[in-house]
């Protein structure tokens, strides 16, 4: 069986255009017309927080933070600010993979989180009154500390929020 698989793989490689599998883009490929200018890295682009949300978060959390529970992406809309009310929740918003691994600089990530947590933002009034805005320095201090068990960590925070008698919408817990 293995020899049949190897023979098939070899045949596919030999008959492919140029005789090789193309997994890595061709470094000699020319850009599409109108896109010849060198692209500015995101951390240098100086976009607004709302644009950075569109570029970094909307793919999973959708336009208004609705999330996609079927894909284990929790809803943030009208709820995300509650994480700031429990121990470890503030750091959690920096440390989740979508934040910590984003292409944003530390100050851009701080601006994005602050934008999301505004009363008229995705948090929808769920952030605590007198919420202290994130700073680039704070983001820097937590960003490199990865969460080993994301689901368990989030579940623990949700339980702490529940203990505060805050209603937990079912879309928050995928």
Secondary structure, DSSP 4 states (H G I P E B T S, - for coil): -HHHHHHHHHHHHHHSGGGS---SPPTTPPPPTT--SPPPPHHHH---HHHHHHHHTHHHH-TTS--BGGGTB---TTTGGGGGGSTTHHHHHHHSHHHHTSSS-HHHHHHHHHHHTSTTSTTTT-SPTTPPPP-HHHHHHHHT---S-HHHHHHHHHHHHHHTT----GGG--
